[in-house]
Amino acid sequence: MNIVPTKQLDRALVNQFFIEHWGSPQMVVSTGVYDCSELDGFAAVENGKRIIGLVTFLIRKNECEIISLDSIMENRGVGSALLHEAETWARQQGCTVVRLITTNDNLHALRFYQKRGYQIVNVFPNAVDKARQIKPSIPLMSAEGIPIRDELLLVKRLG
């Protein structure tokens, strides 16, 4: 596995990854609407061209906001490596904080980020209802039967 900046990859390949794994490259969260295929990021690439994970982010002043993180191979360190790369890049750009938003049903993400030093600092009740007005394909329920309603803001201070 190699970690490479997404800008080095064919944009169509990155776009296709988002379509296959998220339904579209569009991400709608309370901080905005983003085309993930256009954002800065890093990809975990296997065999020279197969994307097995991707992180996208944007930097505003001294904060890095992770917009998406996806690994298609669980428990192989792909997500951890991508998150580490994004945090390292953020530090190099002068960021003191990394932030991200996930939804109340995403227990896997909540566990993943908290184990890596992120803290839940805010909850936005019913924020997903607003996101559905822009992106109606967001499901009402998770595969585990949890209603998808709220956004949670997680933050990690960079040392």
VEXBADREN-532268 format. One record per residue: residue in three letters; x, y, z of N, C-alpha, C in turn; chain. Coordinates in steps of 0.02 Angstrom, whole numbers. Layout:
<pts>
PT    r  n.east  n.north    n.up  ca.east  ca.north   ca.up  c.east  c.north    c.up  c
PT  ala       X        Y       Z        X         Y       Z       X        Y       Z  A
...
</pts>
This chain:
<pts>
PT    r  n.east  n.north    n.up  ca.east  ca.north   ca.up  c.east  c.north    c.up  c
PT  met      43      -59       0        0         0       0      45       62       0  A
PT  asn      30      108     -45       63       173     -47      12      227     -33  A
PT  ile      33      279       3       -9       337      15      14      393     -32  A
PT  val     -31      418     -74      -13       470    -122     -65      526    -120  A
PT  pro     -44      587    -135      -93       641    -139    -144      627    -194  A
PT  thr    -206      642    -182     -258       628    -232    -247      668    -296  A
PT  lys    -213      724    -291     -199       765    -351    -155      728    -401  A
PT  gln    -118      676    -377      -76       637    -422    -114      582    -459  A
PT  leu    -177      572    -439     -217       519    -470    -262      547    -524  A
PT  asp    -283      504    -569     -332       522    -619    -397      542    -583  A
PT  arg    -421      602    -597     -481       629    -563    -541      583    -574  A
PT  ala    -546      551    -632     -602       506    -646    -600      445    -600  A
PT  leu    -540      422    -584     -531       365    -539    -554      383    -468  A
PT  val    -536      443    -445     -558       467    -380    -634      476    -378  A
PT  asn    -660      506    -430     -733       516    -436    -770      449    -433  A
PT  gln    -745      400    -470     -776       334    -471    -775      300    -403  A
PT  phe    -721      310    -365     -717       283    -297    -774      310    -254  A
PT  phe    -787      375    -259     -841       405    -219    -909      381    -242  A
PT  ile    -919      373    -306     -983       348    -332    -995      277    -306  A
PT  glu    -944      235    -308     -951       165    -287    -963      159    -212  A
PT  his    -931      201    -172     -932       192     -99    -976      241     -61  A
PT  trp    -995      297     -92    -1037       347     -58   -1099      364     -99  A
PT  gly   -1105      337    -159    -1163       352    -201   -1151      411    -247  A
PT  ser   -1107      457    -226    -1088       514    -267   -1029      548    -232  A
PT  pro    -994      592    -267     -938       627    -235    -962      685    -191  A
PT  gln   -1028      698    -191    -1055       754    -152   -1062      735     -78  A
PT  met   -1033      776     -35    -1040       768      37   -1076      829      64  A
PT  val   -1129      817     102    -1168       871     130   -1165      866     206  A
PT  val   -1134      916     237    -1131       920     310   -1147      992     330  A
PT  ser   -1153     1004     394    -1174      1071     416   -1124     1126     398  A
PT  thr   -1062     1108     383    -1013      1160     364   -1015     1176     290  A
PT  gly   -1053     1137     251    -1058      1152     180   -1073     1092     137  A
PT  val   -1074     1104      72    -1084      1052      22   -1018     1047     -17  A
PT  tyr    -990      987     -20     -924       979     -50    -925      925    -104  A
PT  asp    -886      936    -156     -872       884    -206    -806      854    -185  A
PT  cys    -809      796    -153     -749       765    -125    -696      750    -178  A
PT  ser    -717      739    -239     -668       724    -292    -626      786    -310  A
PT  glu    -647      845    -286     -610       907    -300    -569      931    -241  A
PT  leu    -576      899    -183     -541       921    -123    -470      894    -120  A
PT  asp    -428      926     -80     -363       898     -65    -372      834     -26  A
PT  gly    -325      789     -32     -329       727       5    -273      680     -10  A
PT  phe    -279      620      18     -231       567       7    -269      503      -7  A
PT  ala    -238      461     -48     -267       396     -64    -219      341     -46  A
PT  ala    -246      287     -21     -207       226     -11    -217      186     -75  A
PT  val    -161      171    -108     -163       139    -173    -127       72    -168  A
PT  glu    -157       21    -197     -129       -45    -198    -115      -65    -271  A
PT  asn     -61      -99    -282      -42      -122    -349     -37      -65    -399  A
PT  gly     -17       -6    -375       -4        50    -420     -64       90    -442  A
PT  lys    -126       63    -438     -182       103    -463    -248       90    -428  A
PT  arg    -255       37    -390     -319        21    -357    -325       60    -292  A
PT  ile    -374      104    -286     -385       142    -225    -419       98    -174  A
PT  ile    -387       91    -115     -417        51     -61    -438       95      -2  A
PT  gly    -425      159      -7     -445       206      44    -432      277      23  A
PT  leu    -470      323      52     -464       393      31    -484      439      88  A
PT  val    -446      492      99     -464       544     146    -464      610     108  A
PT  thr    -514      652     121     -516       718      91    -525      769     147  A
PT  phe    -500      829     135     -502       880     187    -495      948     156  A
PT  leu    -507      999     196     -493      1067     176    -464     1104     236  A
PT  ile    -425     1154     222     -392      1192     275    -418     1263     273  A
PT  arg    -440     1286     331     -463      1355     341    -423     1384     399  A
PT  lys    -382     1433     385     -340      1465     436    -300     1411     472  A
PT  asn    -311     1402     537     -270      1354     575    -308     1289     589  A
PT  glu    -362     1276     551     -401      1216     560    -404     1174     496  A
PT  cys    -399     1109     506     -408      1062     451    -474     1026     465  A
PT  glu    -518     1026     415     -581       989     421    -579      928     375  A
PT  ile    -584      869     405     -588       808     366    -660      803     341  A
PT  ile    -667      797     275     -733       793     245    -753      719     235  A
PT  ser    -706      678     216     -721       607     207    -660      565     224  A
PT  leu    -673      506     250     -621       455     261    -654      388     249  A
PT  asp    -626      351     204     -655       287     186    -600      236     172  A
PT  ser    -607      177     202     -562       122     189    -605       62     168  A
PT  ile    -587       31     112     -627       -26      91    -598      -92     117  A
PT  met    -542      -88     154     -512      -148     184    -507     -135     259  A
PT  glu    -549     -168     297     -551      -158     369    -492     -192     404  A
PT  asn    -470     -162     458     -419      -190     503    -352     -204     469  A
PT  arg    -335     -164     420     -270      -169     387    -229     -106     395  A
PT  gly    -255      -58     435     -218         4     447    -226       57     394  A
PT  val    -270       46     346     -278        93     291    -306      160     317  A
PT  gly    -361      157     355     -391       218     382    -343      254     428  A
PT  ser    -308      217     471     -260       247     517    -204      282     480  A
PT  ala    -178      250     428     -124       280     388    -147      343     353  A
PT  leu    -207      342     326     -234       401     292    -245      458     341  A
PT  leu    -273      443     400     -285       494     450    -219      524     474  A
PT  his    -170      482     485     -103       506     506     -73      552     453  A
PT  glu     -80      534     390      -54       575     335     -88      643     333  A
PT  ala    -154      643     342     -192       706     342    -171      749     401  A
PT  glu    -163      719     460     -143       757     519     -73      786     511  A
PT  thr     -28      747     482       41       770     470      40      829     421  A
PT  trp       1      824     368       -5       878     319     -34      940     353  A
PT  ala     -85      931     394     -116       988     429     -65     1024     473  A
PT  arg     -25      986     510       28      1016     552      76     1056     509  A
PT  gln      96     1028     453      143      1062     408     113     1127     380  A
PT  gln      47     1131     376       14      1191     350      -1     1241     407  A
PT  gly      21     1225     467       11      1271     523     -54     1261     562  A
PT  cys     -88     1206     549     -151      1193     585    -137     1170     657  A
PT  thr    -180     1192     701     -176      1171     771    -233     1124     790  A
PT  val    -282     1118     745     -342      1078     759    -362     1040     696  A
PT  val    -384      978     706     -417       940     653    -488      928     678  A
PT  arg    -536      939     635     -606       930     653    -641      889     600  A
PT  leu    -696      859     618     -736       821     570    -806      813     597  A
PT  ile    -850      798     552     -920       785     571    -938      715     548  A
PT  thr    -972      679     592    -1000       615     574   -1072      613     600  A
PT  thr   -1107      561     583    -1178       557     604   -1186      511     665  A
PT  asn   -1241      520     699    -1254       483     761   -1253      407     753  A
PT  asp   -1269      383     695    -1273       311     684   -1206      279     669  A
PT  asn   -1155      319     654    -1091       293     631   -1047      273     690  A
PT  leu   -1066      219     723    -1031       195     782    -960      174     767  A
PT  his    -950      147     708     -882       127     687    -836      188     685  A
PT  ala    -859      242     654     -819       303     649    -808      333     719  A
PT  leu    -859      335     760     -852       363     827    -799      325     867  A
PT  arg    -800      260     862     -750       219     897    -680      232     867  A
PT  phe    -675      232     801     -612       242     767    -579      308     787  A
PT  tyr    -617      363     781     -588       429     795    -572      439     868  A
PT  gln    -615      416     913     -601       426     984    -539      387    1006  A
PT  lys    -528      329     978     -467       290     993    -404      327     970  A
PT  arg    -412      374     924     -356       411     896    -352      483     921  A
PT  gly    -384      496     978     -376       559    1011    -428      612     996  A
PT  tyr    -480      596     958     -533       644     943    -585      644     998  A
PT  gln    -614      702    1011     -664       710    1063    -727      740    1033  A
PT  ile    -785      714    1054     -849       742    1034    -857      809    1070  A
PT  val    -864      863    1033     -869       929    1064    -936      963    1052  A
PT  asn    -975      936    1006    -1040       966     993   -1086      916     957  A
PT  val   -1150      923     969    -1201       883     935   -1249      931     902  A
PT  phe   -1265      918     839    -1313       959     802   -1376      918     789  A
PT  pro   -1425      923     834    -1486       883     827   -1522      896     761  A
PT  asn   -1543      843     730    -1583       844     668   -1547      878     609  A
PT  ala   -1482      884     612    -1444       916     557   -1449      875     492  A
PT  val   -1457      810     498    -1460       769     437   -1524      782     398  A
PT  asp   -1578      803     432    -1639       822     396   -1624      879     347  A
PT  lys   -1584      927     369    -1565       984     325   -1523      959     267  A
PT  ala   -1477      913     281    -1435       886     229   -1476      848     177  A
PT  arg   -1528      813     199    -1571       775     152   -1608      821     104  A
PT  gln   -1619      883     123    -1652       930      77   -1608      943      16  A
PT  ile   -1542      938      26    -1494       948     -29   -1477      882     -63  A
PT  lys   -1470      830     -22    -1452       764     -47   -1503      712     -22  A
PT  pro   -1558      704     -58    -1613       660     -35   -1593      587     -30  A
PT  ser   -1537      567     -59    -1517       497     -57   -1489      475      11  A
PT  ile   -1480      522      58    -1457       503     125   -1511      461     157  A
PT  pro   -1494      399     178    -1546       356     207   -1573      382     273  A
PT  leu   -1634      359     290    -1665       377     353   -1639      334     411  A
PT  met   -1620      272     395    -1598       224     446   -1532      193     424  A
PT  ser   -1490      177     474    -1429       141     460   -1444       66     449  A
PT  ala   -1396       29     426    -1405       -43     417   -1420      -77     483  A
PT  glu   -1399      -46     539    -1410       -75     605   -1477      -52     635  A
PT  gly   -1517      -14     598    -1582         8     622   -1581       71     664  A
PT  ile   -1526      108     662    -1521       171     700   -1545      228     656  A
PT  pro   -1593      268     680    -1614       326     641   -1555      374     630  A
PT  ile   -1545      396     569    -1490       442     553   -1519      512     557  A
PT  arg   -1502      549     610    -1532       615     622   -1481      670     636  A
PT  asp   -1434      655     681    -1392       707     710   -1321      704     683  A
PT  glu   -1289      763     683    -1218       767     667   -1179      777     732  A
PT  leu   -1120      746     735    -1077       754     793   -1011      784     769  A
PT  leu    -988      836     803     -924       867     787    -871      839     833  A
PT  leu    -818      812     802     -761       785     839    -701      829     824  A
PT  val    -659      839     874     -601       882     867    -540      848     899  A
PT  lys    -483      859     867     -419       838     896    -371      897     892  A
PT  arg    -342      914     948     -290       966     949    -224      934     929  A
PT  leu    -189      967     884     -124       942     861     -69      969     906  A
PT  gly     -24      923     925       31       943     969      90      972     932  A
</pts>
